[in-house]
Amino acid sequence: MGRPLFLYVFLFYWHFLNALFTVEAPQSLCIVEHGNNVTMECTFPVNGKLEFRDLSVSWEKKDELKQVYVLHKGEEDFKSQHIDFRGRIKLLKENLNLGQSLLQITDVKLRDAGVYRCVIAYGGADYKTIHLKVKAPYRIINQGVVSTGRNEWKLTCQSEGYPKAEVIWQNRNYEDLTDKANTRFETASDQLYHVTSTLTIKSGIDEIFYCIFWNKELQENTTAILHTADSTDGILQTESRRFVGATLIATAFVGSVLLFLLCIRKGWVGERGSYGNVLREVLISLTGLQLKQIRATEHLWQVHQQQVCTYDINLAECDSCGSNCLRINFVMVTTKWRFKFHFDFAFHISFT
C-alpha cells in the first residue's frame, strides 16, 4: 500500500517540526467489545479558523502498516485504504474545527486490535499512537443436561469468546472436577474461540454443578449452573406421570357420565331434582372437582380449570329424537404440558 507523500515528508522533518506543533492522544488505550463501535481521538492546535486546504490527517495501523484513513489537503482519499477497513471507517469532520481528529470504526473485528498511529500536518506535523484492544467475553453459556442411565449424567457447556478461556467444573461443594471434563477449542473465520466442555459424572437427581469460563487475560469469569433434574429423561418421566394422572381423571369423568345415565333410567332424577343437579353431585362425589358454573338454559357445565387441564361437558337435547334423547360430549384438552393430548368421548343414547 502506498503512503501519502506528506507522511514521508513528516517523518523526515519530524525533529524540526516537533517543537512547533504537538499532537496529543487523550486516551492512549481503547478497549472495545467485539461487534461494537469505537472512536479513537487525537487532538491538535487550531489557531483561529481552521483552513481545511492546509490540513492533512492520516490514521494507519502501525504494527501491520495498513492504511486506515487519509485526509490530504482537506480532501478524503480512500484509494490507499486497506480492504480490512472499507465501509467501516468514518472521520468525524465536524470536530476538526475544534482540533479533534476522531476516527470511528464500526462493527469492530478481532483483527482490528493493535497499535494505531494518528498523524496530523497543519502548519507543523506530529503524531501519537493509540493501542486498541478488542475483547469478546464469554457472556452466554449454552448448557445441556442428559441422563445416560444408572445415575450417570452428561453435562455440557458451550460458549464463544476471545481470548482463549479456561473451563472449570465444580460440584455444589465447590470441589474441582475439571480433570474429569473434556474441553474442545475451535476457531472460525471470525477468530473467536468456540469452546465446548463436557463432563460425564455419576450423580443422583437434584444435584448442582458449576461450569465456569475463566478469561485470565481479561480477568473475567462467567458461570453457568447445571441441575441434574433438568435432563430430558427427567422431563419425560414427569410428563408420563402427568399423563397417567390425566387418564385417571378422564376415566372418572366417563364413569360419572355413565352413572348419571343410570340414575335417569332408574328414575332417581325425579326424586333428587333436575339432570343438572344430579350430574353435579355425581361429578363432585367421584372426582372431587368443583363445578365453576351452571347455565341450565344452555345445559352447559364448565368444570373448574385445573393446573394442567380444562374439562368441558356439554349436554343438549336432541330435537330429532325427542325430549328423552341426550347427547353427551366429554372433551379434555391439556393447556400446560409440553405434549398436548385431546380426549373426545361422545355418547348418543335414547331411552324411555
C-alpha positions in Angstrom: 0.0 0.0 0.0 1.3 3.4 -0.9 1.5 6.0 1.8 0.7 9.7 1.3 3.6 11.9 0.4 3.0 14.1 3.3 3.7 11.2 5.7 7.2 10.7 4.3 7.9 14.4 4.5 6.7 14.5 8.0 9.0 11.6 9.1 12.0 13.3 7.5 11.4 16.7 9.1 9.8 15.5 12.3 12.6 16.5 14.6 12.5 20.1 13.3 8.7 20.4 13.5 8.0 18.7 16.8 8.8 21.7 18.9 6.4 23.9 16.9 3.3 21.6 16.5 2.1 19.0 19.0 -0.5 16.2 18.7 -1.9 14.7 21.8 -3.9 11.5 22.5 -6.3 12.0 25.4 -6.7 8.2 25.7 -3.7 6.0 24.7 -5.6 2.8 25.3 -9.0 2.0 24.0 -10.9 -1.3 24.9 -13.9 -2.3 22.9 -16.1 -5.4 22.7 -16.2 -7.5 19.5 -19.0 -6.2 17.2 -19.4 -2.8 18.9 -18.2 0.6 17.6 -15.2 2.5 18.9 -13.9 6.1 18.5 -10.2 6.9 18.8 -9.1 10.5 19.3 -6.1 12.7 18.9 -6.0 16.5 19.2 -4.0 19.2 17.6 -3.8 23.0 18.0 -6.0 25.2 15.9 -5.4 29.0 16.0 -8.5 30.8 14.8 -10.5 29.4 11.9 -9.4 26.0 10.6 -8.2 26.1 7.0 -9.2 22.7 5.5 -7.0 23.0 2.5 -4.0 23.2 4.8 -4.9 20.2 6.9 -3.8 16.6 6.3 -4.8 13.7 8.6 -3.7 10.1 8.4 -4.7 7.2 10.5 -2.8 3.9 10.0 -2.4 0.6 11.8 1.2 0.9 12.7 2.1 -2.8 13.5 0.8 -4.0 10.2 1.3 -0.9 8.0 -2.3 -0.8 7.0 -3.7 2.5 5.8 -7.0 3.2 7.7 -7.9 6.7 6.7 -6.4 9.7 4.8 -7.5 13.3 4.5 -5.0 15.1 2.3 -5.2 18.9 2.0 -8.8 18.8 3.1 -9.8 16.1 0.7 -10.6 12.5 1.6 -8.6 9.8 -0.2 -9.8 6.2 0.0 -7.6 4.8 -2.7 -4.9 3.6 -0.3 -7.3 2.4 2.4 -6.8 -1.3 3.3 -9.6 -3.7 2.4 -10.0 -4.7 6.1 -11.4 -1.2 6.9 -13.5 -0.4 3.9 -17.1 0.5 4.7 -16.3 0.6 8.5 -14.3 3.9 8.9 -15.5 7.4 9.4 -13.7 10.6 10.4 -16.0 13.0 12.3 -15.0 16.1 10.2 -17.3 18.4 12.1 -14.9 18.1 15.1 -11.8 19.1 13.1 -12.7 22.8 13.8 -12.3 22.0 17.5 -8.8 20.5 16.9 -10.1 16.9 17.3 -9.4 14.1 14.9 -12.0 11.4 15.8 -11.7 8.2 14.0 -14.8 5.9 14.3 -14.6 2.1 13.5 -17.9 0.3 13.3 -18.6 -3.4 13.9 -15.1 -4.0 15.4 -13.4 -7.2 14.5 -10.8 -9.1 16.5 -8.3 -8.3 13.7 -8.8 -4.6 14.4 -6.8 -4.9 17.6 -3.3 -3.3 17.5 -1.4 0.0 17.6 -2.8 2.9 15.5 -0.8 6.0 14.6 -2.6 9.3 14.2 -0.5 11.7 12.0 -1.6 15.3 11.6 0.1 18.0 9.5 -1.2 21.6 9.8 1.5 24.2 9.6 3.6 21.7 11.6 3.4 18.0 12.0 3.3 15.4 14.8 1.8 12.1 15.6 0.6 9.9 18.6 -0.1 6.2 18.9 -3.2 4.6 20.4 -3.5 1.0 21.4 -6.8 -0.6 20.5 -7.7 -3.8 22.5 -10.7 -5.9 21.4 -12.3 -8.4 23.8 -15.1 -10.9 23.4 -16.4 -12.0 26.8 -17.9 -15.5 27.2 -21.1 -13.9 28.2 -23.7 -16.5 27.1 -23.2 -20.2 28.0 -25.4 -22.8 26.3 -25.8 -25.8 28.6 -27.2 -29.3 28.4 -28.0 -32.0 30.9 -28.7 -35.5 29.7 -29.1 -38.7 31.7 -27.2 -41.6 30.3 -28.8 -44.1 32.7 -27.8 -45.6 36.1 -27.4 -42.2 37.8 -24.8 -41.1 35.2 -25.1 -37.7 33.6 -23.6 -35.9 30.7 -23.2 -32.2 31.4 -22.2 -29.8 28.5 -21.3 -26.1 28.4 -20.7 -24.3 25.1 -19.7 -20.6 24.6 -17.7 -18.4 22.3 -15.3 -15.5 23.0 -11.8 -14.2 23.0 -9.1 -14.6 24.2 -8.9 -18.3 24.9 -10.7 -19.2 28.2 -10.2 -21.9 30.7 -13.2 -24.0 31.6 -13.5 -25.0 35.3 -16.0 -27.5 36.7 -17.2 -27.7 40.3 -19.9 -29.5 42.2 -22.2 -28.0 44.8 -19.4 -28.3 47.4 -17.1 -26.4 45.1 -14.8 -29.4 44.6 -12.8 -29.2 41.4 -13.9 -31.6 38.7 -12.0 -30.1 35.8 -9.7 -33.1 35.3 -12.7 -35.3 34.6 -14.0 -33.0 31.8 -13.2 -33.0 28.1 -12.8 -29.5 26.6 -12.5 -28.7 22.9 -11.5 -25.4 21.3 -12.2 -24.4 17.7 -11.7 -21.2 15.8 -13.6 -19.9 12.9 -13.2 -17.1 10.3 -14.2 -14.5 13.0 -11.2 -15.6 15.1 -13.5 -16.3 18.1 -12.8 -19.3 20.2 -15.8 -21.7 20.1 -15.4 -23.8 23.3 -17.3 -26.9 24.2 -16.7 -28.6 27.5 -18.3 -31.9 28.6 -18.4 -33.6 32.0 -19.7 -37.1 32.4 -20.2 -38.0 36.1 -22.1 -40.3 38.4 -24.6 -38.4 40.4 -28.1 -38.6 41.8 -31.1 -36.4 40.9 -31.3 -32.9 42.2 -27.6 -32.2 42.2 -26.0 -28.9 41.2 -22.8 -28.4 39.1 -21.0 -25.2 38.1 -19.4 -24.6 34.7 -17.0 -21.6 34.8 -15.4 -19.8 31.8 -12.3 -18.1 33.2 -10.7 -15.5 30.9 -7.4 -14.9 32.5 -6.2 -12.1 30.2 -9.4 -10.1 30.8 -9.7 -11.2 34.4 -13.4 -12.1 33.8 -15.4 -15.2 34.5 -18.9 -16.3 33.6 -20.7 -19.1 35.4 -23.5 -21.5 34.4 -25.4 -23.6 36.9 -26.5 -27.0 35.7 -29.1 -29.0 37.6 -29.4 -32.8 37.0 -33.2 -32.6 37.3 -33.2 -30.5 34.1 -32.5 -33.6 32.0 -34.7 -34.6 29.1 -35.3 -38.1 30.7 -36.5 -36.4 33.9 -38.9 -34.3 31.9 -40.3 -37.3 30.1 -40.8 -39.2 33.3 -42.6 -36.3 34.8 -44.8 -35.9 31.7 -45.6 -39.6 31.8 -46.8 -39.4 35.4 -49.0 -36.4 34.5 -50.4 -38.4 31.5 -51.3 -41.3 33.8 -53.0 -38.9 36.2 -55.0 -37.2 33.5 -56.1 -40.6 32.2 -57.4 -41.5 35.6 -59.3 -38.2 35.8 -60.8 -38.8 32.3 -61.9 -42.3 33.3 -63.6 -40.8 36.4 -65.5 -38.4 34.3 -66.6 -41.1 31.9 -67.7 -43.2 34.8 -69.7 -40.2 36.2 -71.5 -39.8 32.9 -72.5 -43.4 32.8 -73.6 -43.3 36.4 -75.7 -40.2 35.5 -77.4 -42.1 32.8 -78.1 -45.0 35.2 -79.7 -42.5 37.5 -82.0 -41.4 34.7 -83.0 -45.0 33.8 -83.7 -45.9 37.5 -85.9 -42.9 37.9 -83.7 -41.3 40.6 -83.7 -37.9 38.9 -87.3 -37.1 39.7 -86.5 -37.8 43.4 -83.4 -35.6 43.6 -84.1 -32.8 41.1 -83.0 -31.8 37.6 -80.5 -33.6 35.5 -78.0 -30.8 36.2 -78.2 -31.2 40.0 -77.8 -35.0 39.7 -74.8 -34.7 37.4 -73.3 -32.0 39.6 -73.5 -34.3 42.7 -72.1 -37.3 40.8 -69.1 -35.4 39.4 -68.3 -33.9 42.8 -68.5 -37.2 44.6 -66.4 -39.1 42.0 -63.7 -36.6 41.2 -63.7 -34.0 44.0 -63.8 -31.2 41.4 -66.0 -28.2 42.0 -68.2 -27.0 39.1 -67.3 -23.5 38.2 -70.7 -22.5 36.8 -74.0 -24.0 35.6 -76.1 -22.4 32.9 -79.2 -24.6 32.9 -80.9 -22.9 30.0 -77.9 -24.0 27.7 -77.3 -27.2 29.6 -73.6 -26.4 29.8 -71.4 -27.4 32.7 -67.9 -25.8 32.8 -65.7 -27.7 35.1 -63.2 -25.7 37.1 -59.9 -25.2 35.3 -57.1 -27.2 37.0 -53.4 -26.6 36.8 -52.8 -28.7 33.7 -56.2 -29.5 32.1 -59.5 -28.0 31.2 -62.6 -30.1 31.1 -65.9 -29.3 29.4 -69.1 -31.3 29.5 -71.9 -30.3 27.1 -75.4 -31.7 27.4 -78.1 -30.9 24.8 -81.5 -32.2 24.0 -81.8 -33.9 20.6 -84.8 -32.4 18.8 -84.9 -35.1 16.2 -85.1 -37.9 18.8 -87.4 -36.3 21.3 -87.0 -35.0 24.8 -85.8 -38.3 26.2 -82.7 -38.4 23.9 -79.5 -36.8 25.2 -76.2 -36.2 23.5 -73.3 -36.1 26.0 -69.8 -35.0 24.9 -66.7 -35.1 27.1 -63.6 -33.2 25.9 -60.3 -32.8 27.7 -57.5 -30.6 26.2 -54.3 -30.0 28.2 -53.0 -26.5 28.5 -49.8 -26.9 30.4 -48.0 -29.9 29.0 -45.2 -30.0 26.5 -47.1 -32.8 24.8 -50.8 -32.0 24.2 -53.5 -34.7 24.4 -57.1 -34.4 23.3 -59.7 -36.9 24.5 -63.2 -36.8 23.0 -65.9 -39.1 24.2 -69.3 -38.9 22.6 -72.5 -40.8 23.7 -75.8 -40.7 21.8 -78.3 -42.7 23.9 -82.1 -43.0 23.6 -84.2 -44.2 26.5 -87.8 -44.4 27.5 
